[in-house]
Amino acid sequence: MVGGVSSPVRSFKAVGGTPLFFVTGRGSRVWDADGNSFVDYVCSWGPLILGHSNPKVVRAVIGAVKSGTSFGAPTLPELALARKICGIVPSVEKVRFVNSGTEATMSALRLARGFTGRAKLVKFEGCYHGHADPFLTRAGSGLATFDIPDSAGLPASMGADTITLAFNDEERLEEAFRAHGAEIAAAIIEPIAGNMGVVPPAPGYLRRLRRLCDENGSVLIFDEVISGFRVSLGGAQELYGVKPDLTCMGKVIGGGLPVGAYGGRADVMRLVAPEGPVYQAGTLAGNPVAMAAGLAALDQLDRRAYSKLEALSAQLEEGLLDSAAKSGVSITVNRVGSMVGLFFAKGEVRNFKDAKASDHVLYPKFHRGLLERGSYFPPSAFETIFLSTAHSVSDVNRTVASARIAFREVAG
Ligand code: PMP
């Protein structure tokens, strides 16, 4: 396998060492092939909001498998999950299931271009929208981790249609729409950036973006692949009260199985084949096993679940800040619910430039210090630390105690 992995950041290349091979996950814990166990703060990069092997999800998956793993035709769990998502997220009037977040974002962009008859895309530095060509310039996640500003293999012509702006910079946003408004098909944004560490939107920023898209007839796409059903049931759009035209989903809606989805305004979604001329399809899309897992996961996300996530995540945030301060290490923590971003930085982190300017020598040391003491943080400083409802106060206590020692090692 290339780099020993099926996706780059898993390689541990950014933090030193070799990739961990996991054999078991239960609740908040994972066990590797060498028999070591860790409290898991990666949670499969976000999907496992209920932790590993959630009993109701496992039961739903087994039940679905016994009824047939794939039909390539509509099924009842698919219908139920579609109804559920449209019921929870008011801006999603119609939905299409796909197999990954990457498929969701690339399809949403094609749809926006089909709807507007325009070509230009506005996107934001440090956001990651999967690995389709148009999104692979100045992106976050693995590209930031491995310092690949622009992926190789992109056609040079693409640059002409892509406008990449600094996140949280209202002035540049206004300028871009003033200069190109009539040609902009879509603006795509992670409403809470989770691929340059965690960077929340500045107050009013998303509303300003919404207004500019309205004034210019551009489609506003929220990529809620991470934030959807994670920061609150209705996602970032519910939290900040800003309604996008299209929403990209993934991760949590699959309950740990491969699922993505995009949805939004009915008049826009109606353009997708077979209702309209924008083509997009998938052999395994809406797979019944994955749909059953997603349904079983969403069914368990009630107010209690989010209060628990909030309390545990606040405990982790406070514990990290306190133990870093006691060791004389400067850190900044950005947190929205159970999305936690840790930066070895002195001041605020409001955009990709700030995230990149934080200390990237210290993070690998800190990561190793935690790993050696049984806590598994993402093997890159540009990723989100996730908690699940399966985490406990004592899990977090243990991690904070380990962090206290790891910070001291970093300082020394
Ligand atoms: N959008 C966002 C915001 C993501 O974080 C990711 C993946 N981390 C994607 C899209 C792509 O999803 P996938 O890896 O399922 O293709």
Residues whose N, C-alpha, C, O or C-beta is under 5 A from the ligand:
A	BS01	PMP	S100 G101 T102 Y128 H129 G130 E190 D223 V225 I226 G250
